[in-house]
C-alpha cells in the first residue's frame, strides 16, 4: 500500500466521521452501535473502504431529512437490521471456518491414506 493510499483513506474516514457527527443524536448513537456490531461480526466488505457504513449513513441521512426516528428506519431490532444487511456477505468467521474445514479434510484424507 502506498503512502498516498493511506493518506487518501484517512481523508475518506474523516469525511465519513464528519457525516456521522452531522446526524441527529439518536441516529449517532444507533450508528455507533451498528458500527461496533459490524466490526465484531466482521463482514469482509468493511475493509474495502467504507461502502457498507456509508450506505447506512445515506439511509440515516434520508430518514433524518424525513424527520423519522432512527428506529423507524432500522426497526426495533437493530441487530436483526444489521444481520439483514450482511446476510449475503462473507465474514472473517466464514473464512476462518473454511480454513479449519480444509485443514480437517486434509487430516482425514491423510489418515485414510495411511491406515
N, C-alpha and C positions, 0 to 999 in steps of 0.2 A: 504494500500500500504506500502510495506516495504521500509526502507531507502535504501537498496541495489537496489531496483527497481527505486527509484528516481535518484540515482547516475548513474545507467546504462542509464536511459532516458536522463539525461543531457549529458552523453558522446555521445550518439547517435545523439542528437541535435547538439552538437558542430561539430561532423563529418559531419553532414548534412550541416551546415552553411559553413564549410570549402569547401565543394564541390561547393556550390553556388559561393563563392568568387573566385574559380578557373575558373569559366566560363568567357567568354569574356564579356565586359562591357554591350553591348546591351542585351545579354541574362540575365545578372544580373538584369537589370532594368525591363525587362518584367517578370522575375521570381518574383521579389518583388511585382509587380502589381498583378500578378496572386495570390500570397500568400495573399495579402490584400483582394482581391476579394473573395477568398475561405473562409477566416476567417470571412468575413462579411456574406456571404451566409450560411455558417455553415454546410457543409456536415459532418455527424456524423463520418465518417471514418477518418477525420483529427485528432481526438483524439486518434485513435488507432495507435500510433507510427507515423511514417512519410511516410507510404506506398504510398499514392497518390502523395505527394510532392516529394518523392524520385523517383517515376516513371517519373514525369515531369523533374527532373534533369537528369535522364537517357536519356530521349528523347532529352534534350538540349545538353548534352554532345555528343551524337551521331551527332546531327545537327552541332555542332561546329566542330567536327572532320571532317565532310564532307565539311566544310567551307561554310555552308549555313547561310544566315542571319536568325535571330530569327523569323522574320515574314514569312519566307519561311517554317518554322517548324510549327508555330501556325496558320498561315493565318493572314490576315489583321485585322480581328475582334477577338481580344484576349478574349473578354467577351464571345463570341459565342464558342470559343475554350474551355473555362472553363465550360460553361454550358453543352457542349457536354461530357466533362469528367465526370460530376457529374449527368448526366440526369437520371440515374437509382439509384442514391444514396439517401438515406433518409437524410433529413436535420433537423436541430433543429426546423426550422419553420414548417416542416411537423409534427414533434412530438407535437409541441405546438398546431397546428391546430387540430390534433386528440384528444388531451385532451380537447380542447374547444368544439369540436363536441360531445364528450362523456358527458361532463357536460350539454350541451344544451339538448341532448337527455334524460338525466336523469330528467332534469327540466320539459321537455314536458311530459314525462311519469308520473311524479309526479302530474302535473296539470291535465292530463287526468284521473288519478285515483281518484282525489279529485275534482269533478265538482262543 
